[in-house]
């Protein structure tokens, strides 16, 4: 599980940990502990992937380059991430 990608995608989308946790139903402390201990549930990862608009597979080894290079399937998300304004 590539937990570092959670930080990459939340930062690119401008989503704070507090906002993400509110949307997935975890406390910030619970979320950080689950990341640290490698115990985030698949259900929570599915919600996170939906919020970040990425497939859950990127957290389990799909290359980010492969994901973003398939623009026909995924649209132009690289540009979308670069132009995203903070939500909070």
N, C-alpha and C positions, 0 to 999 in steps of 0.2 A: 504494500500500500504506500503510495507516494503522498504522504501528508504535506510535504512542502508545497505541492501543487495547490492545495487548498489556499495557502497564503498567497501564492502567485495569482490565482484567479480572483480571489476576493479583493486583492489590491487593485488588479486591473479593472474590475467592475466597480470599484469604489464603495464596496460594501464593508461596513465595520463588523467586527466580531459580535458586538451587541445586537446589531440588526440581523445578522445571520442567525444568531442563537434564538432570537425572538421568533423568526420565521420557521425554524426547525423544531422549536419546543424544548430547547436545552438552556441551562444557565451558562453564562460565559465560563464560569469555573468548571462546570461539568464538561463543556465542550473542550476546553484546554486540557483537562485531565484525560479525557478520552483520546485526544490526539497524542498526548505524551505517552500514554500507556498502550497505544495502538488498539483501542477498544471501541472505536466508532462503529455503530451498528450499520448494516447495509441499508436499513430503512432511513437512517439519518443521512447517509451518503447519497441515497437516491434523491432526497429532498434538496440537499446541497447542490447536487449536479443540476437539478431542475432550476434552482434559483440562479446558479451561475451560467446556465444555458450551455452546458457541456455534457457529453455522454459520461456516464459513470465509469466507463472503461478507461478514461484517461487517468483515473486514480489507481488503476490496476495494471499499468504497463503499456497501454496504447501510447505510442509516440505522439507528442504534441504536434510535432512537425507533420506526421501522417494525418492527424486529425485536421489541422488547419489547411493542409495542401489539398484536401478534398473539398473544394469550394462548391462543386455542383451539389453535393450531398448536404453540406453544412452552411452554405451561404458564405458571405465574406465576414466571418467573425473576427479575423485578425484586425481588420479596420475598425470593427465595432468595439473591440476591447481597447484599442488605442484611443478612440474618441469618446469613451464612456466618462460621464461626469459623476462625481460622488453622489450617492443617494442620500446620505444624512447631512 
